[in-house]
Amino acid sequence: MSSKEEGAGVAPQNKGSWSSFLKSIASFSGDLSSLTAPPFILSTTSLTEYSSYWAEHPSVFVAPASEPDPAKRALLVTKWFISTLKQQYSSRNEKLGSEKKPLNPFLGELFLGTWEDEAGTTKLVSEQVSHHPPVTAYCIWNEKHGVRLQGYNAQKASFSRTIHVKQIGHAVLTLTLPDKTEEQYLITLPSLHIEGLIYGSPFVELNKTTFITSSSGFTSKIDYSGKGWLSGKKNSFTSTVYPTPKSFGDKEDVLFAIDGQWTDSFHIKDAKTKKEIDSFSAKATKTTPLKVAPLEEQDPLESRRAWHAVASAIAKGDMDTTSAEKAKIENSQRDLRKKEQSEGKDWERRYFSRQESDPTFEQLGPKVGEKFIEADKTGGVWRWDESKYQKQGKP
């Protein structure tokens, strides 16, 4: 069979359910995340775990903090961000053979872990802060190097020839410099769509443009082109780093240029001399494994403990047990919401708090054309709450 035929990547026994799934997507109106996917495309991993993809190369994550030159710091932040894309958007496809539909987190779900390597200890807290709409908030930090990333995001999925996903939310990277001043970077999130859907071998392709803009006066623009016009290679991108213009849209005086494939390798050049000054291979660079507590030591709200029975059933292909175990979690959550409603209470988020605005977004957003924070689509603006973290005890 030609790989270009519908369902070519689907095992014969699954073709019926795959065909039905495609038809249900095409005729569906609303948020696609509520659709039931066929069993063979279900993931055993919850969406709250995806926050860990931001820092699977801790040394690259902390590197900007020790660079004294602000333009080169902005470049190193851009290098780090691009280095995360393979893990965020392609690692599941490579590991599992195709993109899988993650488990939908329940309100209050947690994912906690640490990385230990030459960069020291880097910590992760990820929490599902909203269920309707689904929103995940996260904070990742390395105290030794004075680096902290926090953010939140929701996904809005739609169908037009394929599945398109708009990510709503943003991230803020804060560097504490040697003189104890803080430098902040506002990071916007890429839109994406699913390629290979009709053939049953879905994978993520990024599209449009994202920005990273700093309080020190530098901006990075990343353009995602999918299959490059010249290279014809998937996951292609180009990026430039330049002093932030006075007004968004003004001419850019480019300092550094980056291009390549975010799933493979990319090259960094001095824009003036055209000489290559750095490179990064996402394929060749090993990730640092995240350390997570054993199941029996985890909080009942931690992802892997909470979803253990569901994940085990999915791994065995036992869809009856999968459905029954998922129903237990969903019914328990419904009962909790009813109880809260009757008592006039709201679920207390463990590590994050809802705010009406984000000063960093308000300061830096307009510099890259971001004027509206869309808090109504994420149940508010979610920020790391250090007082909650200290009160709860360190995870």
Number of C-alpha atoms within 10 A of each C-alpha: 8 7 11 11 11 17 22 17 21 19 12 9 8 15 16 13 15 24 17 12 15 17 11 15 19 14 8 13 10 11 12 19 16 9 12 12 19 16 18 17 20 18 18 20 21 21 22 26 24 17 24 24 18 22 27 20 22 23 17 17 28 25 17 24 20 14 14 11 10 16 20 16 21 25 24 19 24 24 23 22 16 23 27 21 20 20 23 17 20 18 17 18 16 13 9 11 13 20 25 20 19 17 19 15 24 24 21 21 25 29 26 24 18 21 22 14 13 8 17 15 15 25 22 25 25 29 29 25 31 22 17 11 14 21 26 29 28 30 25 23 24 20 13 11 22 17 22 20 22 21 22 25 21 21 21 17 17 20 18 9 11 16 18 22 21 15 17 20 24 21 21 23 21 20 23 17 17 13 6 9 8 14 18 19 25 22 25 21 16 21 19 20 21 19 19 19 21 20 17 24 20 20 20 23 22 24 19 13 17 17 25 27 27 29 16 16 18 21 27 25 19 22 19 24 20 21 15 16 9 7 10 11 14 18 22 26 24 19 22 23 27 22 18 22 16 11 11 14 10 9 11 15 14 17 18 23 22 24 18 22 25 26 21 17 19 21 17 21 18 16 17 11 9 11 11 14 10 12 15 18 16 21 12 9 12 10 14 15 13 18 13 15 16 9 14 8 10 18 17 14 16 21 26 24 20 20 21 15 17 25 22 14 19 21 16 10 14 13 16 10 16 19 13 14 17 16 13 11 14 13 11 11 15 11 11 13 16 12 13 13 12 9 9 8 11 10 13 11 17 18 24 24 17 15 12 12 15 14 9 15 21 14 13 22 23 13 22 22 12 14 13 10 19 13 17 10 18 23 19 19 23 27 20 20 15 12 10 15 15 11 10 11 7 8 15
